[in-house]
Amino acid sequence: MTTRIPARFAKCAAENRPALVTFVMAGDPDLATAQAILEALPAAGADVIELGMPFSDPMADGPGIQLAGQRALAGGQTLKKTLAMVAAFRKADDATPIVLMGYYNPIYVFGVEAFIAAAISAGVDGLIVVDLPPEEDTELCIPALAAGLNFIRLTTPTTDDRRLPTVLAHTSGFVYYVSMTGITGAAIKSHAAVGEAVKRIKSHTRLPVAVGFGIKTADDAALIGRDADGVVVGTALCNAVAGSLVDGKAGPGTVKAVADLVSALADGVRRARA
């Protein structure tokens, strides 16, 4: 199995801090700018990168990420181009873990076996496929694990102790805890409740637990990072791209807008346990 994800979480734990997991949409706002953003993330402070696979009909994504996906699709982004982005990234960075995140339909159309082989060849470390429940593990999860990819599963506030063992059975790399019921981009109502949920999940697994949905600022990252092994930020980064656009296209400050926010978030996770 690939080792970049567990090695990176172990490194962050040794530094007594959570990992900063950053989500950006492949191809947003265009392929060249998205590639530049991807390559800027590690230096800005990202420990793990989630790269969104744009899809026309997302279910869990709020407006910020939906619009990022729409911009990418309008620019001609495809799953093949997304895999090529990872391959290009790997020419200069062989250490930062990359997780592809999205929905099953594009993978199904691509072909499961072909997709897994292409992902491994490109340098992908793991997958998050939000619309494949554990009952469908033979569809993609089991073949991906067998080939050496991590398969990261989502848990939510409604995943109780009876359901957790099923959800965790074939999870690897880390567990992604969705901090709320609802879509990405909403506000976290209780940081204390998130902390208690992380502790409950950790009583069922030795895997790192990363928390996402609703984390927008360095202060959010610092608060969530007190209990979580990882802090996931996506909508805020997609909104940073959107806010930098000039007449709907990448502006001179687009890459910097994302990198500056990641740098601030990285400062937040570093003071989470100070």
N, C-alpha and C positions, 0 to 999 in steps of 0.2 A: 504493500500500500504506500501511496505517496506520503512523504514526511514533512512537507513544508508547513502544513496547517498545525499539526501538533507541536512541531519544533518552534513555530512562531509564538504560539500560546505559552509554551514552556519558557521561552525567552522573556516574554512580558511578565510572567509570574515571578521569574527570578529577579526582575527589576521592581517587584512589588507594585505592579500597576496592571490595569486591564488593557487588553488590546483594543486599538481603534480600528474598527471595521468600516470601510467606506464603500457606499454604493454609488456607482455612476452608470448611466445608460449608454450602452455601446451605440455609437453613431450619432450621439446628440452633441451639438446641433448639426454636425456634419462629421464625416469619417475622419478627416485630417485633424480637426479640433478635438474630437473625442480621443484620438490616439495621443495627442499632446497632453490632454488632461490625464489620461491613464498613466502615462509615463512620468507625470509630475507628482503623482500621489505619494509614492514612497518617500521622496525627499521632503515632502510637506509634513509627513508624520503618519501616514497610513500604515498600519501593520498588516492588515488583510484587505484585499480588494474584492468586493462583489461587483461583477460586471453584468448589468442587466441585458437580457436578450429581449429586444423589443417585440411586443405582441399586440395585435390589434384589439383583443378583447380581454384585458386583465380583470381579475376579480378582487384582488386584495389591495390594489394600488390606489392611492388618493390622487387628487388632481395634479399635483406637482410631478409625480412619476408618470402618470398617464400622459401628460403633455410632453414629457421628455421622450417617451416611447413614440408618440405621434410625430414629433419632430424627426426622430431617427428614421422612422418608416418613410416619411415624406422625402427624406434625403436618400432613400434607396438602401438602407441598411438591411442586411440579411444575416442569417445564422452563419453562413460561410464567411462573411466579412467579419463577423464578431470573433470567430475562431482565428481568423487571420490577424486580428488586433492582438490577441494573446500571443500568437507566434512572434509577432514583431516586438512585443514587449519583452519577451524572453531573450531576445538577442542581447539585451543590456542588463536584464535583471533576472537572475535565476533563483532568487531567494524569497521574494514576496509572494505569498500564496494568492491565487486567483480562484474565485468561486463564481461559476456562472449561475445566475439567478433568473428564474422566469417561469414559463408555463410549458406544459407538455406538448401542445399541438405542434409547434415548430420542430421539436425534436422528433416527434412521430413522423412528420412529413419528411424530414431529413433521413430518417431510418435509424433505429436505435443502435444497431451494431456499428453502422458507419459513423454516427455521431460520437459514440464512445471512443472509437479509434481515433477520430479526428481531434477530439478534445484532448486525449492523452498526448497525441503527436504535437499539438499546439503548446502544451504546457499547462493545461488546466489542472487544478488540484481537487476541486470538489463541485458539487451540484446542489442547488436548492430549487426544487420544482414544486411550487406551492399547491398545485392542484392534483397531486398524486398522493392519496392517503396510504397508510401502511398496508391496507388490504390489497393494494395494487403493486406491492413491492416487486413482484416478478416481472412487471412491465419494464422497469428501468433501474430501480434501486439495486436489486440483486446483481444484474449484469454489470452495473457500474462498479459496485464494490469488488466484484470478482476481477475486474480489469485493473483495479488499483486507484479508482477515484473515491474520494470521500463523498458521502451522501448526507447532507445536513438536513435534519428534520425540524419543522416548526412546532413549538408547543404554545399554548395560549392560556389565558385565565380560565377558560372552560375545560382545559385538559386536566381531569381529576386524577387521583392516585390509582384508580382502576384502569384508566386509559393510558397513563404514562408508560407502563412497561411495553405496551404494544407499539406506541410511538417511538420508543427508544430502542426497540429490539435491533434494528438495522441502521441506527444512526451512527455516524462516525465523523471525526473532525472536531465538531462542536455542536452543541444544541442551541438553536435559535429560539429564544423566548420572545414572543410577541407581547408587548407590554399592555395591550388593551384589546378589547373586542371592537372591531371596526377596521378602518382602512389606514394606510400610511398617512403621516402628516398631521394627525390629530394630536392634542395635547395630553400628556400623562396626568391623570388626576391624582394619583397617590404614589409618590416615590417609595414610601414605606411599604406599600403593598407589593410593589415590584420586588423589593428586597426580600420580602418573605417568600414570594413565589420562587425566586432564584434559589433560596435555601432549600425549599421543598424539592425542587427538581434535582438539586445536587445530592439530596439524600437517596436518589434513585440511580445516579450515574456518576462515573468518574470523569466524564467528558467535561470540558469547559462549557460554561453557559454564557452566551452572549445575548444582550438585550437590545431589541430594536423597536421601531415605531414610536414616534413622539419625541425623539431626542434631537434637539435643534441647535443648542448652544453649548459653549464650553462648560457653563454651570450645570446644564443638564447632564453632560458627560461625566462631570466630576461627581454628581450625586448618584447616578446610576452605577458608576464605576466603583463605588464603595463596596458593593456586593457582587457585581457581575464580573465575570472573567473577560468579557468583551463588551464594547459599546458600539452599536451599529447606527450609522447615520446615512440616510439616503435622500429623503425629501428636501432637506435643507441644501444639499449639494445640487440637486436638480433645479431648485429654485435659484441658486446662485448662478447657474448657467442661464436660466431664463432672464434673470435680472440684468445680465451683461449683454444681451443681444441688441444689435442695432438693426432696425428694420427687419427683425426676424432672423437675422443671420449672426454668426459669431462676430464679436467685436474685438478690438485690440486687447481688452481686459478680461476676456472670457476665461482663459486658462488661469490667470492670476486670481480671479474671483474665487474659483474653486480651491486653488492651492492655499490662498490666505485663510479661507474658512477651515480647511483641514488642519492647517497649522494651529489655529486657535483651538480647535477641538482636541488636538494632540496635547496642547498645554492643559486642557481640562482633564484628560485622563491621567496625566502625570501628577496632578495634584489631588486625584481622587482619594488616595490613601496617605497623603502627606501628613 
